[in-house]
Amino acid sequence: MKSFDVPVHYRSPLVTAIKLKRKADDKMKRDYTPTVLQLGSLQVLLARHFGFCYGVENAIEIAFRAVAENPGKRIFLLSEMIHNPGVNADLQALGIKFIMDTKGNMLIEWDKLKSDDVVIIPAFGTTLELEEKLRSIGIDPTHYETTCPFVEKVWNRAGKIGDDGYTVVVHGKPGHEETRATFSHSNAHTPTIIVKDMTQAQLLGSYINGQRPLGQFYYDFKGQYSEGFDPQKDLQRIGVVNQTTMLASETQAIADYLKHLIVTHYQAAPDTASERFADTRDTLCYATNDNQTAVTGMLEQPADIALVIGGYNSSNTSHLAELCDQKLPTYFINDEHCLISARTVRHFDLHDHSEKETNNFLPAHRPLRVMITSGASCPDALVERVIERLAVITGNEQAATVIKEKWEI
């Protein structure tokens, strides 16, 4: 796989050494057991796969190159390039300004942009409408486009099944930048609707099989369907694609559910099921699959708590936290500063969607076993700093130094 020119301060000698060793020992990526680091009375279980993915490293390289190639020019990002506060802060420190926030609200009005400005498209991609807006100003949206190729793969899949006469059902978070972009690209080919979870998929199913009055559809899915969407006509033939960072198991469950329901409703024979439900296969990206499977493998081991590192608005990271939270106390943290002391942690609560502080988060017994993973937009250097901080607050700083020296030789 291609390597990228990413700033060295995002790298970690410790994590790089671990990843290279695991890759050499497991070239086919069949071993999802965690790496175990023994730091005195602290045992860290590090997920087999975590951290920067292909799309993120590609985006970072392009963004920093845009700055280097355009001295004196105004440089903008359409919105956050990735969902990591540290990386976005680094870009802002270089003078890059955001045109919109993550929800699409304008931070800089369009009439403030000029044709000689540089605009970087984020890794999530963008809508066809926003691309056209930039072109109308005289800005080429493709010159510094960091759209992840796995996101583009979903767009291509949606376009193909749309051209074949299917309606596209997008499994994603309706307000997420990637979902908005996928919706736009799909909508250029075919009627499109977004479902955010299995509950909404089942709600959609009640319109497919006629159990719910059609007039209620536009209320239940307000803001999630394409203009002119006709549930009576447009739900007769469908295919499911996804926001690439959703839970793989949920996307598959939604696809299986909708396929069974629509095939049963229209009494399609097994050999003609494809006439009603398009075979979209899996459109989840490799990194999302690897990271989620690695967490599942890690959770087969006993542990006291889990730390999941990444931006609070990162979809793929939040799903890793959800997986861990099903098995043991889990703390979704931004960085090492969230580990305030051995007593207190500052973290994002997945249930009430707010940052909070929790006391007595570390068990008093020793040895202590802590699982650690991070999202696809989290630098490896940040993971190393969290490990170091965890060692400090548990009184294992010297052991951490020794283990680092051992791996970095």
C-alpha positions, 0 to 999 in steps of 0.5 A: 500500500502507498506510503504518505508524507505525513508530518513526523509529529503525528508518528510514534516510534513505539507504535510504528515498531509494534505495527511493523512487527505485527504486520511481519508476523501476520501478513494475511491479517488473520490474527486479531489478538491485541498486543500486550505491553507489560508496564510494571503493574499496568498491562496495556492491551493494544488493539491489532489495528487502529489509527490513521487509515489510507484516506486520512494519511492521503488527506493530510499529505494533500492539505500540507502540500497545498500550504507548501505550494501556495505561499501568500495565497488564502487557503480554505477547507470546505469543512473539517478535513477529518474529525480530529481536533488536534489535526484540524488545529494544526491546519488552522495554525498554518492559516487554513480557514474553514468555510463551514462547520461539520453540520454545514453551517456557513462560517465564511460566506461565499461572496468572501471567496475569490477565484484565486483562493485555494479550497481543499475538499475534506476526506469525507468528500462533498456534495455535487451542489457545493462543487458547482458552487465553487466552480461558479466562483472560479475555484477548481474543487478537484485541484486539492481534493482529499476525498477518501477513495473508499468513499468514492467507491460507495458513490460509484456503487450507488450510481451503478445500482441507481442507473440500473433502476434501483432506489438507494438506501444509505445507512448513515448519520443524516447530518454527517458530511460523508452521508450528505455527500453520498446522498448528493451523488446518489441522488444524481442517479436515482431516488435516495433515502437515508436510514440512520439505524435498524429502528429506522430501517424497520420503519422504512420496512413498514412502508414497503409492506404497506403496514403504515399509511404512506402519508406519514412517510414524509413526517417520519423521514423528514430531511432524509429523502430526495426531492419528489420521493414517492414511497409507493413507487420508489420502494419497490426495488432497492439497494443498500450502501453506507457511510463507510464508518458505520458499524459493519454488523449493523449495515449488514443486518439492515441490508439482510432485513430489507432484502428479506422483507422486500423479497417476501412482500413481492413473493420473489423466487430465490433466483429472481431476488436480485430483481427487487434487491440489488447486490451492493456487497459490502461498501464499508472501508477496509480500515473500519472493518479492520479496526472493528474486528480488532476491537472484537478480538481484543474484547475476547481477553479479560480487562478492567477498562477500555480507553478509546481515543479520538475526536468526539465527532468521529463516527468510526471512533464512536462505534469502536467505543460502542463496541467496547462499552458493551463489554466493560467500562469504556472511556472515550477520550480526546487525548492524554490530558483527559487522564486528569489523575488516577482518580479522574477522567474527562471523557465523552458520554455516548449515552447523553452525548456530552463531555463529563468527568468521572471519578474512581474510573481506575480500579484500585487493584493491581495488576491493572489491565487496560484496553486501548484503541483509536479511531482512523483519524487519530495520530499514533503519537497521541496513542503513545502519549496516552500510554505514557500518561496512563503509566504515570498516573498508575506509578509505572513511568519507569517501566514505560520507559523500559518498554519503549526502549525495547520496542524502538531498538 
